[in-house]
Amino acid sequence: MLIKTTKEIIKSTFEKSGMEIRKKVHSEVFDLTQRPAHPVETVYNSRGKPCLVKIPLNCIVTFNYSAFSLDVEGGHPFLKTLEQYKKTNEMLAENSPLRRYYELYQPATASELMDLSCPSYAEFNDLPALAAPPLWSWKSPKEYCSHIKNVYKKEDEEQGVKLGEFIGGTQFGPIETRKLTIEYRRLIRLYESIKRHGFRPERCEWIAGTAWADENDWVIAISTGQHRLACLAALGYESVIVHLQPSKAPGGIMLRSCSRHFPTVVNGFHTEEEALAIFDRIVNKKQPKAASEWLAYCSHDGSRESCISAHPRALESA
């Protein structure tokens, strides 16, 4: 009991400083920074062991269906926020690009988030965006919505939010002001920590995701480690080690040629054509139309401030 309590105290201390401590995967690291290296090769070479790959940051997409990249023009809200923070070091959460992001990017339904105007599963037009299961998920939309809410609740409880209270998700708005503060502080603390001490992935859980690949091209869609990746990109890192998750896809790889076997297709939530459209959009790092206002803000470097402050869908008060 004492050992468990001590571990929880240590974990909580690190999390408050922006760091995470979780179970670590031990394995050989395969270098994919030089194309045409392909993730499938690493699965064969790993011979059933956990698969770790070193990849360029520009081969990464984040936030699931939103497909934000870490490219300069990729529209990643964390990276946009850190780039602005680097110029001032005194920016408040309420004045940050992150606030604008949550105000401007609020997909109303699962179909909007997935960028499907006439989904074959008609309920997506009425279900909230949080109910959009990833292509690799075997959960129903309602089950996934409950699952992802619980994930966010647990994360926020570690930051002092009341047990069982949902104050918003990380990947899009609307959210409560408290959620903005939590995400902003977590991002800045982690950035400052890595800036001072460097990045030592062996001390925490590996950044993790799945490879989305066809015969020639691929990207890594990230599931965990979004904050760390943005910090690394802001600090000028060019590559990172990622754990491919076999719990989400065989060998941690979603193959385009196997689209008819994707869980959401098998379960009838997507047609194969819809799954391929989503797959190709994500591999091409293209955001859904629901993100257009946020992307316009990014392209104008905040010059739409007056328009943003008058936007009807602001953050919810705590």
Buried (B, 14 or more C-beta within 10 A) or exposed (E): EEEEEEEEEEBEEBBBEBBBBEEEBEEEBBEBEEEEBBBBEBBEEBEEEBBBBBBBBBBBBBBBBBBBBBBEEBBBBBBBBBBBBEEEEEBEBEEBBBBBBBBBBBBBBBBBBBBBEEBEBEBBBEBBBBBBBBBBBEBBBEEBBBEBBEEBBEBBEBBEBEEEEBBBBBBBBBBBBBBBBBBBBBBBBBBBBBEEEEBEBEEBBBBBBBBBBEEEBBBBBBBBBBBBBBBBBBBEBEBBBBBBBBEBBEBBBBBBEEBEEBBBBEBEBBBEEBBBBBBEBBBEBBBBEBBEBBBBBBEEEEEBEEEBEEBEBBBBEE
